[in-house]
Amino acid sequence: MNKLTLYGTPDSPDIYPLRDFLQRSVVAYDWVDLNEAQQLPAGLAAGAQVPAIAFPGGQLVLNPTVEEVAQHLGWITKPSYQEYDVSIYGAGPAGLSAAVYAASEGLRTVLVEREAVGGQAGTSSLIENYMGFPEGIGGAELAERARQQALKFGVDILLLREGIKGSFYNHRIHVDLAGGAKLVARANICATGVEYAKLNLPNEGRFFNKGVYYGAGASEALFCSNKDVFIVGGGNSAGQAASYFAGFARRVYMVIRKGSLAATLSDYLVKRVTTIPNIEILYHSTVQELAGDQLLEGIKLLNSVDGTETWYPTSKLFICIGGKPNTDWAAETAIIRDPNGYLVTGNDLAGRPQFPECWPLPRPPYHLETSVPGSFAAGDVRLNSVKRVASAVGEGAMAVTLVHKYLAEVDKATS
Ligand SMILES: Cc1cc2nc3c(=O)[nH]c(=O)nc-3n(C[C@H](O)[C@H](O)[C@H](O)COP(=O)(O)OP(=O)(O)OC[C@H]3O[C@@H](n4cnc5c(N)ncnc54)[C@H](O)[C@@H]3O)c2cc1C
């Protein structure tokens, strides 16, 4: 496909979701800063405040939504079947892997993703510990390969659609999608992962996409040149982002609560972030305040050891802390979640007080099965999962094996 051209101003809050979506979806584009552009296509005024995209066919769309972009790319599709064998929610590594295995094994498979294919992994600049890629692989590239593989095997991918409510009857899961459509499947795999937590500062919402970002999408690195960038968090996602952004920014500060990185960061990343000269680690530190007019201009950090408070000027704060599982949709179902919202599966269900009244079968739940028979969970969304690409991929594949077992059991019982 020829490249599309994205027009905008670097700090506009409207531009970030578009850049992020294109980058995560591995769509090549040329970037034109409207403040500096010499020549503009007809229909786009110099100094325009809204972004625009010129598509390869010549069509210019002013202020497009992410959905409109996906529509123009031909990625918005309708379900092909009234009923699927398996519906999979979330197209991160776990969901993509489940989709590839399910469809390659002949199951009618639908994969529903509310944002961009790739999930958290799709935002990673370089995954270096996934087997088979000694030089590492960009998360978006890995996801795009998986997307193409899934399509090759006939998976229906419903992009920018979100499962918001599920009900289980007649050996089927019936899911309401945001926007009104319904999906029916004989089994389902929930692979909805986790999302970054907020700092919960009073004016945080005001600076969302105006200097405060959740995650550290690789798309923003280009726009950090000559800037001091702050990344909150001491986990692998923060460490990876710090080492990647250090190639663009003047200085990268990692803001971490603890006094050491060893417990939260892989050893190879500890070595890297502590040796790159323009990365500084601010230990025992938390963000206390955000300041700015229209855009973020500064942050106040508290050092918990000596009690000092320091203001730092910055227009880029990336928050890469903690995870909140995406399981709100399960609130009104018999699916048991732990107090933090993670889906409880397999043996972990045994001691839960609600379990006996939820579980109707004489057999115990399979390893990745939730407290509703035929409803499985894979990847980060699952209680006690290992938060890694490889384990998410492995669980996606394993969930499909268990779906086969479950479907055979239902077929036997109903034949
Ligand atoms: C920046 C970064 C770097 C990382 N680097 C590494 C690394 O180098 N090595 C490594 O092993 N791990 C790494 N990780 C961790 C790894 O990416 C995760 O463990 C992995 O992505 C988990 O996969 P998942 O499929 O379970 O969930 P996710 O990747 O979280 O995907 C879940 C998907 O579900 C979608 N979704 C949520 N709710 C709904 C809904 N209701 N309906 C439809 N879709 C929904 C989300 O939009 C998302 O796309 C990194 C994580 C981050 C953030």
The ligand as an SDF file (V2000), in Angstrom:
LIG
                    3D

 53 58  0  0  0  0  0  0  0  0999 V2000
    5.4880   -1.2000   26.5700 C   0  0  0  0  0  0  0  0  0  0  0  0
    5.4700   -2.6510   26.9440 C   0  0  0  0  0  0  0  0  0  0  0  0
    6.5690   -3.4330   26.6940 C   0  0  0  0  0  0  0  0  0  0  0  0
    6.5520   -4.7940   27.0050 C   0  0  0  0  0  0  0  0  0  0  0  0
    7.6400   -5.5430   26.7020 N   0  0  0  0  0  0  0  0  0  0  0  0
    7.6440   -6.8660   26.9210 C   0  0  0  0  0  0  0  0  0  0  0  0
    8.7530   -7.6640   26.5340 C   0  0  0  0  0  0  0  0  0  0  0  0
    9.7590   -7.1590   26.0360 O   0  0  0  0  0  0  0  0  0  0  0  0
    8.6760   -8.9940   26.7640 N   0  0  0  0  0  0  0  0  0  0  0  0
    7.5850   -9.5850   27.3110 C   0  0  0  0  0  0  0  0  0  0  0  0
    7.5730  -10.8070   27.4210 O   0  0  0  0  0  0  0  0  0  0  0  0
    6.5170   -8.8460   27.7040 N   0  0  0  0  0  0  0  0  0  0  0  0
    6.5180   -7.5070   27.5230 C   0  0  0  0  0  0  0  0  0  0  0  0
    5.4410   -6.7410   27.9080 N   0  0  0  0  0  0  0  0  0  0  0  0
    4.2780   -7.4080   28.5160 C   0  0  0  0  0  0  0  0  0  0  0  0
    3.4010   -8.0330   27.4240 C   0  0  0  0  0  0  0  0  0  0  0  0
    3.2180   -7.1160   26.3650 O   0  0  0  0  0  0  0  0  0  0  0  0
    2.0840   -8.4630   27.9900 C   0  0  0  0  0  0  0  0  0  0  0  0
    2.3060   -9.4250   28.9830 O   0  0  0  0  0  0  0  0  0  0  0  0
    1.1870   -9.0600   26.8880 C   0  0  0  0  0  0  0  0  0  0  0  0
    0.9120   -8.0900   25.8970 O   0  0  0  0  0  0  0  0  0  0  0  0
   -0.1220   -9.5870   27.4670 C   0  0  0  0  0  0  0  0  0  0  0  0
   -0.8910  -10.0220   26.4010 O   0  0  0  0  0  0  0  0  0  0  0  0
   -2.4750  -10.1970   26.5010 P   0  0  0  0  0  0  0  0  0  0  0  0
   -2.9090  -10.6310   25.1490 O   0  0  0  0  0  0  0  0  0  0  0  0
   -2.8110  -11.0310   27.6560 O   0  0  0  0  0  0  0  0  0  0  0  0
   -3.0830   -8.7690   26.8450 O   0  0  0  0  0  0  0  0  0  0  0  0
   -2.8900   -7.2540   26.1830 P   0  0  0  0  0  0  0  0  0  0  0  0
   -1.6180   -7.2330   25.4710 O   0  0  0  0  0  0  0  0  0  0  0  0
   -3.1390   -6.3840   27.3240 O   0  0  0  0  0  0  0  0  0  0  0  0
   -4.0620   -7.2070   25.1220 O   0  0  0  0  0  0  0  0  0  0  0  0
   -5.4080   -7.1160   25.5110 C   0  0  0  0  0  0  0  0  0  0  0  0
   -6.2200   -6.5130   24.3600 C   0  0  0  0  0  0  0  0  0  0  0  0
   -7.6050   -6.5940   24.6920 O   0  0  0  0  0  0  0  0  0  0  0  0
   -8.2660   -5.4310   24.2400 C   0  0  0  0  0  0  0  0  0  0  0  0
   -9.5100   -5.2860   24.9980 N   0  0  0  0  0  0  0  0  0  0  0  0
   -9.6430   -4.9520   26.3110 C   0  0  0  0  0  0  0  0  0  0  0  0
  -10.9480   -4.9780   26.6690 N   0  0  0  0  0  0  0  0  0  0  0  0
  -11.6530   -5.3510   25.5640 C   0  0  0  0  0  0  0  0  0  0  0  0
  -13.0310   -5.5840   25.2920 C   0  0  0  0  0  0  0  0  0  0  0  0
  -13.9730   -5.4540   26.2500 N   0  0  0  0  0  0  0  0  0  0  0  0
  -13.4180   -5.9410   24.0320 N   0  0  0  0  0  0  0  0  0  0  0  0
  -12.4850   -6.0940   23.0470 C   0  0  0  0  0  0  0  0  0  0  0  0
  -11.1440   -5.8910   23.2560 N   0  0  0  0  0  0  0  0  0  0  0  0
  -10.7380   -5.5450   24.4880 C   0  0  0  0  0  0  0  0  0  0  0  0
   -7.2460   -4.3410   24.5010 C   0  0  0  0  0  0  0  0  0  0  0  0
   -7.5000   -3.1990   23.6990 O   0  0  0  0  0  0  0  0  0  0  0  0
   -5.9400   -5.0420   24.1190 C   0  0  0  0  0  0  0  0  0  0  0  0
   -5.6370   -4.8600   22.7540 O   0  0  0  0  0  0  0  0  0  0  0  0
    5.4210   -5.3810   27.6240 C   0  0  0  0  0  0  0  0  0  0  0  0
    4.3100   -4.5760   27.9110 C   0  0  0  0  0  0  0  0  0  0  0  0
    4.3200   -3.2310   27.5830 C   0  0  0  0  0  0  0  0  0  0  0  0
    3.1220   -2.3820   27.8840 C   0  0  0  0  0  0  0  0  0  0  0  0
  1  2  1  0
  2  3  1  0
  2 52  2  0
  3  4  2  0
  4  5  1  0
  4 50  1  0
  5  6  2  0
  6  7  1  0
  6 13  1  0
  7  8  2  0
  7  9  1  0
  9 10  1  0
 10 11  2  0
 10 12  1  0
 12 13  2  0
 13 14  1  0
 14 15  1  0
 14 50  1  0
 15 16  1  0
 16 17  1  0
 16 18  1  0
 18 19  1  0
 18 20  1  0
 20 21  1  0
 20 22  1  0
 22 23  1  0
 23 24  1  0
 24 25  2  0
 24 26  1  0
 24 27  1  0
 27 28  1  0
 28 29  2  0
 28 30  1  0
 28 31  1  0
 31 32  1  0
 32 33  1  0
 33 34  1  0
 33 48  1  0
 34 35  1  0
 35 36  1  0
 35 46  1  0
 36 37  1  0
 36 45  1  0
 37 38  2  0
 38 39  1  0
 39 40  1  0
 39 45  2  0
 40 41  1  0
 40 42  2  0
 42 43  1  0
 43 44  2  0
 44 45  1  0
 46 47  1  0
 46 48  1  0
 48 49  1  0
 50 51  2  0
 51 52  1  0
 52 53  1  0
M  END
$$$$
